Amino acid sequence: MNEMPESEKQGESAEIHPSSLDLHQVEHTPQVAAWLRLRAGQWLSNAQKEFNEAVFARDGSDASLDRYADARSELDSAEAWALRVAEFLMRPQ
């Protein structure tokens, strides 16, 4: 992948999950950098929202514990990917 997906350029909803991107194969351009920052922020925001909702919805049931564990895992993944994006963006162009 040399640049952001075509659907992202046109402002459509993204079907690609950020973690499926190989940052070693992405061209470091200002447009791609902006897109990566946007996607990292969106993923982090959504994951944090889901995690907060899962924390406050815990009622001791197995379902709420599963929801909490899934939300924590998603937040961990979003944070790890955001760190990889930050490292990518700090590399010389």
C-alpha positions in Angstrom: 0.0 0.0 0.0 1.7 3.2 -1.1 -1.0 5.6 0.0 -4.3 5.8 1.8 -7.2 3.7 0.5 -9.2 5.3 -2.3 -12.4 5.2 -0.2 -10.6 7.3 2.4 -9.6 9.9 -0.2 -13.2 10.3 -1.2 -14.4 10.7 2.4 -16.3 7.4 2.5 -16.4 5.2 5.6 -13.4 3.1 6.0 -13.7 -0.6 5.6 -10.1 -1.3 6.4 -9.1 -1.9 10.0 -6.0 0.1 10.9 -4.2 -2.9 12.3 -4.3 -4.6 8.9 -1.9 -1.9 7.5 1.7 -2.8 7.1 3.5 0.5 8.0 6.7 -0.8 6.3 4.8 -0.7 3.0 3.2 2.8 3.4 4.7 5.8 1.6 5.5 8.6 4.0 3.7 11.6 2.5 1.9 14.5 4.3 -1.5 13.1 3.2 -0.7 9.6 4.4 0.7 11.0 7.7 -2.5 13.0 8.2 -4.7 10.0 7.4 -2.7 7.7 9.8 -3.0 10.3 12.6 -6.8 10.6 11.9 -7.3 6.8 11.9 -5.2 6.3 15.1 -7.2 9.0 16.9 -10.5 7.6 15.7 -9.6 4.1 16.8 -8.3 5.3 20.2 -11.4 7.4 20.8 -13.8 4.6 19.9 -11.8 2.0 21.9 -11.7 4.3 25.0 -15.4 5.0 24.7 -16.2 1.3 24.5 -13.9 0.5 27.4 -15.5 3.3 29.6 -19.0 1.9 28.8 -17.8 -1.6 29.6 -16.4 -0.5 32.9 -19.6 1.2 34.0 -21.8 -1.6 32.7 -20.1 -4.3 34.8 -22.7 -6.1 36.9 -20.8 -9.3 37.8 -22.3 -11.3 34.9 -20.2 -13.3 32.6 -21.5 -11.2 29.7 -20.3 -8.0 31.3 -17.0 -9.5 32.2 -16.5 -10.7 28.5 -17.5 -7.2 27.3 -15.0 -5.6 29.6 -12.2 -8.0 28.5 -13.0 -7.4 24.8 -13.0 -3.7 25.3 -9.7 -3.8 27.3 -8.1 -5.8 24.5 -9.4 -3.5 21.8 -8.0 -0.5 23.7 -4.6 -2.2 24.2 -4.5 -2.9 20.4 -5.5 0.7 19.5 -2.8 2.1 21.9 -0.1 -0.2 20.5 -1.0 0.7 16.9 -1.0 4.4 17.7 2.5 4.0 19.1 3.6 2.2 15.9 2.1 5.1 13.8 3.9 7.6 16.0 7.2 5.8 15.4 6.5 5.7 11.6 5.7 9.4 11.6 8.9 10.3 13.4 11.1 8.4 10.8 12.9 10.7 8.3 11.0 11.0 5.0 
